Amino acid sequence: MTGGFQRIGGLFYLVDRNSTTFQRPEDVPNYINEAIPAFMSLVVVEWLVTKAKQEPQIRLNDCITSFSHGIMQTALGVLVRGLLLFGYGWAYQWRLFDLDWTSPLTWWLAALGIDHGYYWFHRAAHEINFIWASHQVHHSSEDYNLSTALRQSMLQRYFSFAFHLPLALVGVPQAAALVHMQFNLLYQFWIHTELVGKCGPLEWILNTPSHHRVHHGANKWCLDKNYAGVLIIWDRLYGTFEAEREDEAIAYGLVSQPQSLNVPWLQFFYFGAVFQKARSMSTWGNALRALFYGPGWFPGTPRLGDPDTFPDVRAPRAKYDPQLPLWQEVYVVVHFLVVLILNNTFISQSATFSMTTVLIFFGFIFLSIGIIGAMYDGWWWAPLVEAARCAAYVAYASVTPVTKIAMLDNTLIAYFALSTLMWVSQSLAVIRASVEAAKKD
């Protein structure tokens, strides 16, 4: 699957069966990584269209946060990439049938089976509190645009793979499952937009932007609706379908919206809330229900909670929208682009890295993403950590080529050296301000 038009086709599941059929899992291309240029290009196109139409602008801070979540998901995927393959491969040993990997029936069975499994995983992610702890990050954007599709959980895939294991037992080859897991996810990119209205008769069969806008709403009527990946027929069949309303605007985000743009914190904060809720229960039974029932459950209510007690969120509601000085906003954008380069290096070269190098890359990417959010959130220690991060890069890259492109490596060393000096100066200013404040007290 090469070429720009073929990559765009993959976003709509418009792919050739013969060119997407493989015998071995290791032969399956990484369609997600191949689509990254298309993701970025379409985000820019969407921004230009919204600007031309004078519609509400795509916020830079929210867009960078969404992209950063996607970076963290792919980085962790490199670190533990063999885990999911092992699980499916183990289950496949106990298969009931030997399906021919070249058969069109196998290809279509895998496509439908993956989509059906995704529906049930997605529903479980909203109806089981400790799985919701991983999935909630995808709903944490208060905007709804193509970049929102990239706001993915680092941990979600380690819950979702179990819902595809029945296909392994039926005999769907692992390579076929891997192909359709990727295309199922790619399809869901384009439905994260407000630019596309209703899609006519396709609304009856396919998941569309209209249907998925409902799913991302915090309005009471939007909750726990439209779990589909590709085919909306599953929601219609299982009673979870809700059409978009013409008379009520959708408020995007979480019902209790966190006031932060810090990616690592957004990825993990809700796990603490779940376990705190479980610990607060007076019986073991209720403690387990706090984990396995819905996020809105409390003792004395149904499994998914009492809708009458849910906050009735309405649009418009104030958005968390911290602003940085222009110089710092420019720095964050450049910093983000550098992280993209390093993440691409990590993905493309990780197979040749030692485990120590893999951990160093992952740790540096994780810290780099965290600093962006810390700057937006105004955390006082951000300049100190940023100075240390930049200095650490210079120390490491001076003795070990990072990208293995000499000119790029030298440019990055110079960039991080200058950044170190700048943030040391900022750190000294923070320390002086703290000392002066302490003296006044």
MIDREN-708593 format. One record per residue (C-alpha): residue number from 1; residue in one letter; z, x negated, y. Coordinates in steps of 0.001 Angstrom, whole numbers, m for minus. Example, Ala and Ser with C-alpha at 12.3 -4.5 7.8 and 13.67 -1.06 7.14 Angstrom:
residues 2
+------+-------+---------+---------+---------+
| nunu | vovex |      c3 |      c1 |      c2 |
+------+-------+---------+---------+---------+
|    1 |     A |    7800 |  m12300 |   m4500 |
|    2 |     S |    7140 |  m13670 |   m1060 |
+------+-------+---------+---------+---------+
end
This chain:
residues 441
+------+-------+---------+---------+---------+
| nunu | vovex |      c3 |      c1 |      c2 |
+------+-------+---------+---------+---------+
|    1 |     M |       0 |       0 |       0 |
|    2 |     T |   m1280 |   m2114 |    2841 |
|    3 |     G |   m2749 |   m1315 |    6207 |
|    4 |     G |   m1452 |     726 |    9118 |
|    5 |     F |   m3040 |    4044 |    8085 |
|    6 |     Q |   m1634 |    3803 |    4572 |
|    7 |     R |    1834 |    3057 |    5943 |
|    8 |     I |    1636 |    6086 |    8234 |
|    9 |     G |     456 |    8191 |    5270 |
|   10 |     G |    3534 |    7135 |    3326 |
|   11 |     L |    5724 |    8717 |    6006 |
|   12 |     F |    4232 |   12095 |    5078 |
|   13 |     Y |    4130 |   11516 |    1297 |
|   14 |     L |     313 |   11326 |    1593 |
|   15 |     V |    m110 |    8572 |    m991 |
|   16 |     D |   m2514 |    7796 |   m3788 |
|   17 |     R |    m950 |    8361 |   m7199 |
|   18 |     N |   m2851 |    5548 |   m8895 |
|   19 |     S |   m1876 |    2923 |   m6322 |
|   20 |     T |    1782 |    3993 |   m6460 |
|   21 |     T |    2203 |    3902 |  m10239 |
|   22 |     F |    3841 |     837 |  m11764 |
|   23 |     Q |    5044 |    m245 |  m15164 |
|   24 |     R |    7948 |   m2471 |  m14146 |
|   25 |     P |   10591 |   m2011 |  m11409 |
|   26 |     E |    9958 |   m5516 |  m10075 |
|   27 |     D |    6335 |   m4526 |   m9353 |
|   28 |     V |    7341 |   m1704 |   m6990 |
|   29 |     P |    6760 |   m2715 |   m3341 |
|   30 |     N |    9494 |   m2325 |    m767 |
|   31 |     Y |    7809 |     551 |    1047 |
|   32 |     I |   10797 |     970 |    3372 |
|   33 |     N |   10498 |   m2565 |    4739 |
|   34 |     E |    6718 |   m2218 |    4999 |
|   35 |     A |    7227 |     862 |    7167 |
|   36 |     I |    9517 |    m821 |    9721 |
|   37 |     P |    6649 |   m1622 |   12147 |
|   38 |     A |    5533 |    2017 |   11906 |
|   39 |     F |    9104 |    3194 |   12579 |
|   40 |     M |    9354 |    1089 |   15719 |
|   41 |     S |    5871 |    2008 |   16949 |
|   42 |     L |    6464 |    5743 |   16528 |
|   43 |     V |    9834 |    5530 |   18297 |
|   44 |     V |    8056 |    3943 |   21270 |
|   45 |     V |    5332 |    6625 |   21153 |
|   46 |     E |    7970 |    9364 |   21089 |
|   47 |     W |    9711 |    7789 |   24080 |
|   48 |     L |    6438 |    7645 |   26028 |
|   49 |     V |    5605 |   11270 |   25195 |
|   50 |     T |    9043 |   12553 |   26237 |
|   51 |     K |    8751 |   10576 |   29469 |
|   52 |     A |    5261 |   11964 |   30153 |
|   53 |     K |    6471 |   15520 |   29475 |
|   54 |     Q |    9514 |   14904 |   31710 |
|   55 |     E |   11822 |   16011 |   28930 |
|   56 |     P |   15349 |   14618 |   28430 |
|   57 |     Q |   14980 |   10880 |   27983 |
|   58 |     I |   15793 |    9009 |   24797 |
|   59 |     R |   18970 |    7084 |   25618 |
|   60 |     L |   18730 |    3335 |   25059 |
|   61 |     N |   22349 |    2959 |   23954 |
|   62 |     D |   22009 |    5720 |   21352 |
|   63 |     C |   18646 |    4397 |   20121 |
|   64 |     I |   19969 |     837 |   19675 |
|   65 |     T |   23006 |    2220 |   17853 |
|   66 |     S |   20801 |    4152 |   15427 |
|   67 |     F |   18564 |    1142 |   14746 |
|   68 |     S |   21680 |    m984 |   14233 |
|   69 |     H |   22945 |    1366 |   11528 |
|   70 |     G |   19601 |     930 |    9765 |
|   71 |     I |   19908 |   m2843 |    9995 |
|   72 |     M |   23361 |   m2758 |    8446 |
|   73 |     Q |   22143 |    m557 |    5593 |
|   74 |     T |   19256 |   m2902 |    4747 |
|   75 |     A |   21470 |   m5993 |    5065 |
|   76 |     L |   24022 |   m4612 |    2609 |
|   77 |     G |   21168 |   m3597 |     315 |
|   78 |     V |   20180 |   m7259 |      41 |
|   79 |     L |   23753 |   m8203 |    m819 |
|   80 |     V |   24128 |   m5745 |   m3718 |
|   81 |     R |   20513 |   m4901 |   m4582 |
|   82 |     G |   20930 |   m5191 |   m8340 |
|   83 |     L |   23691 |   m2594 |   m8664 |
|   84 |     L |   21541 |     557 |   m8493 |
|   85 |     L |   18878 |    m878 |  m10777 |
|   86 |     F |   21532 |   m1676 |  m13351 |
|   87 |     G |   22944 |    1863 |  m13318 |
|   88 |     Y |   19588 |    3579 |  m13802 |
|   89 |     G |   18505 |    1013 |  m16383 |
|   90 |     W |   21690 |    1560 |  m18373 |
|   91 |     A |   21214 |    5357 |  m18430 |
|   92 |     Y |   17523 |    4945 |  m19349 |
|   93 |     Q |   18580 |    3353 |  m22657 |
|   94 |     W |   19834 |    6789 |  m23737 |
|   95 |     R |   16669 |    8673 |  m22775 |
|   96 |     L |   15593 |   11691 |  m24788 |
|   97 |     F |   11859 |   11142 |  m24344 |
|   98 |     D |    9486 |    8230 |  m23815 |
|   99 |     L |    7337 |    9358 |  m20928 |
|  100 |     D |    4063 |    7533 |  m20378 |
|  101 |     W |    4360 |    5576 |  m17121 |
|  102 |     T |     605 |    5995 |  m16471 |
|  103 |     S |     614 |    9787 |  m16832 |
|  104 |     P |     139 |   12048 |  m13763 |
|  105 |     L |    2787 |   14321 |  m15291 |
|  106 |     T |    5335 |   11494 |  m15142 |
|  107 |     W |    4472 |   10794 |  m11482 |
|  108 |     W |    4872 |   14435 |  m10464 |
|  109 |     L |    7997 |   14924 |  m12560 |
|  110 |     A |    9545 |   11913 |  m10821 |
|  111 |     A |    8560 |   13259 |   m7385 |
|  112 |     L |   10053 |   16710 |   m8016 |
|  113 |     G |   13065 |   15358 |   m9885 |
|  114 |     I |   13983 |   12875 |   m7153 |
|  115 |     D |   13661 |   15570 |   m4491 |
|  116 |     H |   15763 |   18033 |   m6490 |
|  117 |     G |   18390 |   15358 |   m7101 |
|  118 |     Y |   18386 |   14523 |   m3401 |
|  119 |     Y |   19104 |   18162 |   m2513 |
|  120 |     W |   22195 |   18207 |   m4742 |
|  121 |     F |   23400 |   14826 |   m3550 |
|  122 |     H |   22933 |   15863 |      80 |
|  123 |     R |   24802 |   19086 |    m530 |
|  124 |     A |   27616 |   17197 |   m2252 |
|  125 |     A |   27745 |   14779 |     696 |
|  126 |     H |   28594 |   17737 |    2955 |
|  127 |     E |   30865 |   19586 |     542 |
|  128 |     I |   32958 |   16738 |    m910 |
|  129 |     N |   35126 |   15103 |    1707 |
|  130 |     F |   35173 |   11508 |     442 |
|  131 |     I |   31355 |   11502 |     103 |
|  132 |     W |   31063 |   13066 |    3554 |
|  133 |     A |   33005 |   10010 |    4773 |
|  134 |     S |   29916 |    7926 |    4040 |
|  135 |     H |   27298 |   10485 |    5110 |
|  136 |     Q |   28856 |   11583 |    8413 |
|  137 |     V |   27472 |    8542 |   10205 |
|  138 |     H |   23947 |    9985 |    9907 |
|  139 |     H |   25147 |   12976 |   11924 |
|  140 |     S |   26982 |   10963 |   14563 |
|  141 |     S |   24124 |   10826 |   17086 |
|  142 |     E |   24337 |   13371 |   19884 |
|  143 |     D |   20570 |   13025 |   20354 |
|  144 |     Y |   17830 |   14073 |   17956 |
|  145 |     N |   14824 |   11799 |   17855 |
|  146 |     L |   12994 |    9522 |   15444 |
|  147 |     S |   15551 |    6750 |   15812 |
|  148 |     T |   18193 |    9150 |   14454 |
|  149 |     A |   16459 |    8938 |   11064 |
|  150 |     L |   17402 |    5254 |   10912 |
|  151 |     R |   21115 |    5984 |   11433 |
|  152 |     Q |   21918 |    5521 |    7764 |
|  153 |     S |   25172 |    4956 |    5908 |
|  154 |     M |   25770 |    1553 |    4333 |
|  155 |     L |   27553 |    3168 |    1374 |
|  156 |     Q |   25714 |    6454 |     823 |
|  157 |     R |   23234 |    5135 |   m1755 |
|  158 |     Y |   26114 |    4176 |   m4052 |
|  159 |     F |   27040 |    7847 |   m4272 |
|  160 |     S |   23504 |    9220 |   m4394 |
|  161 |     F |   22161 |    7201 |   m7324 |
|  162 |     A |   24341 |    9151 |   m9772 |
|  163 |     F |   22406 |   12341 |   m8925 |
|  164 |     H |   19193 |   10723 |  m10173 |
|  165 |     L |   20579 |    9589 |  m13530 |
|  166 |     P |   19482 |   12830 |  m15292 |
|  167 |     L |   15903 |   11661 |  m14728 |
|  168 |     A |   16687 |    8480 |  m16608 |
|  169 |     L |   18021 |   10533 |  m19523 |
|  170 |     V |   14862 |   12669 |  m19504 |
|  171 |     G |   12821 |    9479 |  m19728 |
|  172 |     V |   11394 |    8964 |  m16234 |
|  173 |     P |   10705 |    5218 |  m16039 |
|  174 |     Q |   12732 |    3281 |  m13521 |
|  175 |     A |    9660 |    2154 |  m11585 |
|  176 |     A |    8587 |    5772 |  m11012 |
|  177 |     A |   12066 |    6694 |   m9796 |
|  178 |     L |   12107 |    3746 |   m7369 |
|  179 |     V |    8731 |    4717 |   m5923 |
|  180 |     H |    9754 |    8303 |   m5206 |
|  181 |     M |   13231 |    7460 |   m3930 |
|  182 |     Q |   11491 |    5461 |   m1216 |
|  183 |     F |    8813 |    8022 |    m353 |
|  184 |     N |   11408 |   10790 |    m305 |
|  185 |     L |   13362 |    8817 |    2304 |
|  186 |     L |   10226 |    7848 |    4251 |
|  187 |     Y |    9167 |   11500 |    4530 |
|  188 |     Q |   12469 |   12319 |    6201 |
|  189 |     F |   11706 |    9975 |    9113 |
|  190 |     W |    9189 |   12208 |   10903 |
|  191 |     I |   11302 |   15358 |   10734 |
|  192 |     H |   13859 |   13825 |   13109 |
|  193 |     T |   12191 |   14880 |   16355 |
|  194 |     E |   12254 |   17653 |   18932 |
|  195 |     L |    8608 |   17118 |   19889 |
|  196 |     V |    7266 |   19042 |   16880 |
|  197 |     G |    7807 |   22801 |   16943 |
|  198 |     K |    7203 |   25212 |   14073 |
|  199 |     C |    4621 |   24163 |   11452 |
|  200 |     G |    3250 |   27562 |   10472 |
|  201 |     P |    3021 |   28378 |    6740 |
|  202 |     L |    4308 |   24894 |    5864 |
|  203 |     E |    7748 |   26093 |    6997 |
|  204 |     W |    7997 |   28099 |    3747 |
|  205 |     I |    7515 |   25083 |    1484 |
|  206 |     L |    8254 |   21829 |    3279 |
|  207 |     N |   11243 |   20497 |    5137 |
|  208 |     T |   10103 |   20346 |    8760 |
|  209 |     P |   11551 |   19184 |   12090 |
|  210 |     S |   12550 |   22789 |   12815 |
|  211 |     H |   14522 |   23100 |    9572 |
|  212 |     H |   16130 |   19698 |    9930 |
|  213 |     R |   17154 |   20276 |   13522 |
|  214 |     V |   19357 |   23061 |   12177 |
|  215 |     H |   20856 |   20679 |    9646 |
|  216 |     H |   21870 |   18253 |   12411 |
|  217 |     G |   23485 |   20912 |   14565 |
|  218 |     A |   27223 |   21113 |   15197 |
|  219 |     N |   26947 |   24821 |   16067 |
|  220 |     K |   28888 |   26941 |   13625 |
|  221 |     W |   25730 |   28663 |   12304 |
|  222 |     C |   24145 |   25267 |   11556 |
|  223 |     L |   26917 |   23883 |    9363 |
|  224 |     D |   26171 |   23269 |    5663 |
|  225 |     K |   22534 |   24392 |    5907 |
|  226 |     N |   19098 |   22961 |    5034 |
|  227 |     Y |   19915 |   20061 |    2693 |
|  228 |     A |   16299 |   19511 |    1619 |
|  229 |     G |   14584 |   16157 |    1508 |
|  230 |     V |   10888 |   17081 |    1195 |
|  231 |     L |   10767 |   20640 |    m181 |
|  232 |     I |   12715 |   23361 |    1631 |
|  233 |     I |   12271 |   25583 |   m1432 |
|  234 |     W |   15524 |   24190 |   m2861 |
|  235 |     D |   17504 |   25611 |      73 |
|  236 |     R |   15719 |   28932 |    m233 |
|  237 |     L |   16406 |   28969 |   m3968 |
|  238 |     Y |   20098 |   27998 |   m3778 |
|  239 |     G |   21051 |   30052 |    m721 |
|  240 |     T |   21601 |   27319 |    1870 |
|  241 |     F |   18588 |   27986 |    4101 |
|  242 |     E |   18953 |   28800 |    7782 |
|  243 |     A |   16036 |   29181 |   10202 |
|  244 |     E |   16105 |   27679 |   13677 |
|  245 |     R |   17089 |   30225 |   16305 |
|  246 |     E |   15057 |   30824 |   19418 |
|  247 |     D |   17988 |   32214 |   21405 |
|  248 |     E |   20562 |   29432 |   20936 |
|  249 |     A |   20141 |   25736 |   21662 |
|  250 |     I |   21451 |   23240 |   19130 |
|  251 |     A |   24257 |   20823 |   19975 |
|  252 |     Y |   23643 |   17700 |   17922 |
|  253 |     G |   26316 |   15436 |   16496 |
|  254 |     L |   29579 |   15989 |   14667 |
|  255 |     V |   31904 |   18920 |   15242 |
|  256 |     S |   34613 |   16448 |   16265 |
|  257 |     Q |   32400 |   13885 |   17966 |
|  258 |     P |   33739 |   10285 |   17913 |
|  259 |     Q |   33662 |    8615 |   21305 |
|  260 |     S |   32221 |    5290 |   20267 |
|  261 |     L |   28949 |    3424 |   19774 |
|  262 |     N |   30521 |     738 |   17593 |
|  263 |     V |   28447 |     654 |   14396 |
|  264 |     P |   30985 |    m839 |   11908 |
|  265 |     W |   33667 |    1544 |   13182 |
|  266 |     L |   31371 |    4575 |   12907 |
|  267 |     Q |   30426 |    3535 |    9380 |
|  268 |     F |   34005 |    3457 |    8082 |
|  269 |     F |   36409 |    5320 |   10379 |
|  270 |     Y |   36228 |    8625 |    8523 |
|  271 |     F |   37402 |    7086 |    5254 |
|  272 |     G |   40729 |    6443 |    6980 |
|  273 |     A |   40828 |   10056 |    8151 |
|  274 |     V |   40161 |   11331 |    4612 |
|  275 |     F |   42898 |    9298 |    3003 |
|  276 |     Q |   45316 |   10084 |    5825 |
|  277 |     K |   44650 |   13776 |    5190 |
|  278 |     A |   45266 |   13314 |    1462 |
|  279 |     R |   48537 |   11463 |    2104 |
|  280 |     S |   49741 |   14242 |    4407 |
|  281 |     M |   49647 |   16818 |    1596 |
|  282 |     S |   52891 |   17905 |     m22 |
|  283 |     T |   51520 |   18169 |   m3602 |
|  284 |     W |   49282 |   16021 |   m5791 |
|  285 |     G |   46959 |   18963 |   m6276 |
|  286 |     N |   46395 |   19387 |   m2555 |
|  287 |     A |   46020 |   15629 |   m2112 |
|  288 |     L |   43149 |   15697 |   m4615 |
|  289 |     R |   41667 |   18760 |   m2924 |
|  290 |     A |   41710 |   16853 |     372 |
|  291 |     L |   39444 |   14293 |   m1316 |
|  292 |     F |   37173 |   16567 |   m3353 |
|  293 |     Y |   36975 |   19779 |   m1305 |
|  294 |     G |   35016 |   20196 |    1905 |
|  295 |     P |   35854 |   18424 |    5182 |
|  296 |     G |   37013 |   21733 |    6667 |
|  297 |     W |   39414 |   22592 |    3823 |
|  298 |     F |   43141 |   22979 |    4358 |
|  299 |     P |   45771 |   24533 |    2076 |
|  300 |     G |   45303 |   28286 |    1856 |
|  301 |     T |   41592 |   28265 |    2700 |
|  302 |     P |   38467 |   28428 |     461 |
|  303 |     R |   36961 |   25233 |    m986 |
|  304 |     L |   34803 |   24597 |    2093 |
|  305 |     G |   37398 |   25835 |    4570 |
|  306 |     D |   37595 |   29023 |    6632 |
|  307 |     P |   34583 |   29234 |    9002 |
|  308 |     D |   36600 |   31441 |   11348 |
|  309 |     T |   38828 |   28454 |   12113 |
|  310 |     F |   35954 |   26020 |   12838 |
|  311 |     P |   35319 |   25113 |   16494 |
|  312 |     D |   32379 |   27041 |   17909 |
|  313 |     V |   30382 |   24156 |   19368 |
|  314 |     R |   27700 |   25185 |   21862 |
|  315 |     A |   25001 |   23323 |   23759 |
|  316 |     P |   25044 |   21716 |   26182 |
|  317 |     R |   28150 |   19621 |   25669 |
|  318 |     A |   28990 |   16367 |   27420 |
|  319 |     K |   27705 |   13276 |   25594 |
|  320 |     Y |   29441 |    9951 |   25183 |
|  321 |     D |   27156 |    7802 |   27321 |
|  322 |     P |   28724 |    4513 |   28491 |
|  323 |     Q |   26610 |    2469 |   30901 |
|  324 |     L |   26424 |   m1314 |   31239 |
|  325 |     P |   25496 |   m3414 |   34279 |
|  326 |     L |   21762 |   m4175 |   34270 |
|  327 |     W |   22225 |   m7847 |   33330 |
|  328 |     Q |   24380 |   m6890 |   30341 |
|  329 |     E |   21965 |   m4145 |   29270 |
|  330 |     V |   19152 |   m6712 |   29270 |
|  331 |     Y |   21323 |   m9090 |   27269 |
|  332 |     V |   22089 |   m6391 |   24690 |
|  333 |     V |   18377 |   m5592 |   24266 |
|  334 |     V |   17478 |   m9274 |   23769 |
|  335 |     H |   20475 |   m9696 |   21486 |
|  336 |     F |   19335 |   m6696 |   19439 |
|  337 |     L |   15792 |   m8105 |   19087 |
|  338 |     V |   17257 |  m11403 |   17880 |
|  339 |     V |   19275 |   m9520 |   15257 |
|  340 |     L |   16050 |   m7824 |   14116 |
|  341 |     I |   14462 |  m11266 |   13642 |
|  342 |     L |   17466 |  m12565 |   11711 |
|  343 |     N |   17607 |   m9453 |    9541 |
|  344 |     N |   13908 |   m9786 |    8717 |
|  345 |     T |   14530 |  m13416 |    7757 |
|  346 |     F |   17458 |  m12301 |    5608 |
|  347 |     I |   15351 |   m9699 |    3791 |
|  348 |     S |   12292 |  m11902 |    3261 |
|  349 |     Q |   14066 |  m15115 |    2251 |
|  350 |     S |   17265 |  m13923 |     575 |
|  351 |     A |   15845 |  m14440 |   m2928 |
|  352 |     T |   15823 |  m18187 |   m2227 |
|  353 |     F |   19315 |  m18254 |    m664 |
|  354 |     S |   22513 |  m19346 |   m2368 |
|  355 |     M |   25270 |  m16744 |   m2480 |
|  356 |     T |   27111 |  m18659 |     246 |
|  357 |     T |   24066 |  m18458 |    2536 |
|  358 |     V |   23638 |  m14751 |    1750 |
|  359 |     L |   27254 |  m14095 |    2745 |
|  360 |     I |   26891 |  m16166 |    5928 |
|  361 |     F |   23786 |  m14230 |    6981 |
|  362 |     F |   25342 |  m10862 |    6167 |
|  363 |     G |   28586 |  m11704 |    7971 |
|  364 |     F |   26728 |  m12909 |   11057 |
|  365 |     I |   24506 |   m9800 |   11176 |
|  366 |     F |   27547 |   m7545 |   10692 |
|  367 |     L |   29433 |   m9278 |   13525 |
|  368 |     S |   26370 |   m9275 |   15791 |
|  369 |     I |   25870 |   m5521 |   15376 |
|  370 |     G |   29566 |   m4916 |   15953 |
|  371 |     I |   29518 |   m6822 |   19230 |
|  372 |     I |   26788 |   m4572 |   20644 |
|  373 |     G |   28982 |   m1518 |   20137 |
|  374 |     A |   32040 |   m3339 |   21449 |
|  375 |     M |   30169 |   m4106 |   24672 |
|  376 |     Y |   29084 |    m495 |   25109 |
|  377 |     D |   32614 |     723 |   24374 |
|  378 |     G |   34106 |   m1773 |   26839 |
|  379 |     W |   36431 |   m3539 |   24401 |
|  380 |     W |   38212 |   m6270 |   26380 |
|  381 |     W |   37914 |   m8933 |   23669 |
|  382 |     A |   34115 |   m8602 |   23342 |
|  383 |     P |   33291 |  m11587 |   25644 |
|  384 |     L |   35640 |  m13887 |   23699 |
|  385 |     V |   34180 |  m12944 |   20322 |
|  386 |     E |   30634 |  m13152 |   21673 |
|  387 |     A |   31267 |  m16687 |   22965 |
|  388 |     A |   32594 |  m17711 |   19542 |
|  389 |     R |   29682 |  m16007 |   17752 |
|  390 |     C |   27054 |  m17770 |   19856 |
|  391 |     A |   28784 |  m21133 |   19465 |
|  392 |     A |   28969 |  m20629 |   15675 |
|  393 |     Y |   25232 |  m19961 |   15547 |
|  394 |     V |   24460 |  m23153 |   17475 |
|  395 |     A |   26706 |  m25180 |   15162 |
|  396 |     Y |   25093 |  m23737 |   12024 |
|  397 |     A |   21463 |  m23690 |   13176 |
|  398 |     S |   21636 |  m27249 |   14501 |
|  399 |     V |   21966 |  m28564 |   10931 |
|  400 |     T |   20326 |  m25738 |    8919 |
|  401 |     P |   16933 |  m24176 |    9817 |
|  402 |     V |   17399 |  m20405 |    9994 |
|  403 |     T |   13914 |  m18886 |   10180 |
|  404 |     K |   12127 |  m22079 |    9013 |
|  405 |     I |    9734 |  m21700 |   11957 |
|  406 |     A |   10440 |  m24786 |   14073 |
|  407 |     M |    9513 |  m23359 |   17476 |
|  408 |     L |   11414 |  m20123 |   16851 |
|  409 |     D |   14479 |  m21971 |   15532 |
|  410 |     N |   14557 |  m24240 |   18600 |
|  411 |     T |   14168 |  m21238 |   20917 |
|  412 |     L |   17039 |  m19426 |   19225 |
|  413 |     I |   19305 |  m22473 |   19436 |
|  414 |     A |   18578 |  m22761 |   23166 |
|  415 |     Y |   19173 |  m19010 |   23636 |
|  416 |     F |   22509 |  m19092 |   21819 |
|  417 |     A |   23585 |  m22272 |   23644 |
|  418 |     L |   22968 |  m20650 |   27031 |
|  419 |     S |   24664 |  m17468 |   25825 |
|  420 |     T |   27702 |  m19512 |   24748 |
|  421 |     L |   28086 |  m20961 |   28247 |
|  422 |     M |   27680 |  m17544 |   29851 |
|  423 |     W |   30236 |  m15844 |   27615 |
|  424 |     V |   32731 |  m18703 |   27881 |
|  425 |     S |   32603 |  m18093 |   31627 |
|  426 |     Q |   33079 |  m14349 |   31084 |
|  427 |     S |   35944 |  m15012 |   28656 |
|  428 |     L |   37731 |  m17214 |   31183 |
|  429 |     A |   37405 |  m14399 |   33716 |
|  430 |     V |   38946 |  m11947 |   31215 |
|  431 |     I |   41811 |  m14341 |   30475 |
|  432 |     R |   42470 |  m14952 |   34199 |
|  433 |     A |   42493 |  m11202 |   34838 |
|  434 |     S |   44966 |  m10693 |   31988 |
|  435 |     V |   47254 |  m13448 |   33300 |
|  436 |     E |   47189 |  m12028 |   36827 |
|  437 |     A |   47944 |   m8541 |   35517 |
|  438 |     A |   50875 |   m9918 |   33507 |
|  439 |     K |   52267 |  m11696 |   36589 |
|  440 |     K |   52157 |   m8475 |   38599 |
|  441 |     D |   54077 |   m6669 |   35866 |
+------+-------+---------+---------+---------+
end
